Amino acid sequence: MKFEPVISEKTMGLAKDGKYTFRVEKSWNKFQIARIVEEQFAVHVTSVRTIKVPGEVKKTYTGRKRVILPGKKAIVTLKEKEKIDLFEETKK
């Protein structure tokens, strides 16, 4: 079961608006994604948007080839005033 958060500058900005991004299994549908997020984080999901991510081959700094497998991302919107602490930034 593949279910992991995507942490980047863009997703942290979306998290401030209550939209959280996860990398999920390609075979999962929106209902399954919503149910899993609700169970894992005890929140209420209002909508789920999915994006298919194509696979690609990239070169590393040393010139080796690295294969990035295709997958699926889900952007989950939560109910008002609910949040997932995993995406919160800490002030230094």
N, C-alpha and C positions, 0 to 999 in steps of 0.2 A: 504494500500500500504506500503510494507516494503522495505525501501531503506536507509541503514545506512553505514557509513564508518567503516572499521575495523582498529583500531589503536593499533599497537603492534610494538615491535622492528623490527620484520621481515618486516612488511608492510611499516614501515618508511624507511628501507633500500631500498625496491623496489621503493618507491616514488622518491628516488634520481635518479633512472633510467627512470622515466616517467611512472611507472606502479603503478596503484592505486587499492586498494582492497575494495570492498563493499559487504555487506550482502544484498541479494536481495530475492524476492519472488521465491518460487520453480517453479512456472508455467511460469516465464518469460524466453524468449529465448534471444539469443545474440543480435538480431536486436533491440528488445525492450530495453534491457539494454543500448546499445549504444545510442539510441535516448534519453533516460531519462538523461544519464550523459551529453550529449551535451546540452540539454535544461537547466538543473540545473546549470551547471558551465560555459557555453558558451565556450566550447573547441571543438576540432575535435578528434574523436576517430578513431584510426587506426585498433585496434584489441581488441577482447574480448575473454577471456578464462574463462570457468565456472568449478566449482568444487562442487560436491554434498557432503554435510557434514552430516554424519549419526547422529542420535539421540543417547543419552546415559544417563545412570543414574550414578551420582557421589555422593560420600559422602562428606558432609561438615566437617569442623573442629569439630563441636559439635556432629557429628555422624548422623545427619539427612540426608535423601536422597533428592537429587535435580535432577529433570528431565530436561535434555537439549534437546530441540526439534530439529528434523532434519531440515535442511535448504539448502541454496545454496549460494556460494560465487562467485563473479566475479572479475577477475583481468583485468583491463582496461588499455590498452596502448594508450597514447596520441601522437599527432603529435609532431615533434621536437620543442623544446623550448617553449612548452606549459606546464603549471602546474596548479595544484589545490592548492590554498592557505591553505586549511583545513589540508593538510598533511605536511606543512612546519614546521620545528623545529625552535624554537626561542633560541638564544644564551643568556646565563645569564652572 
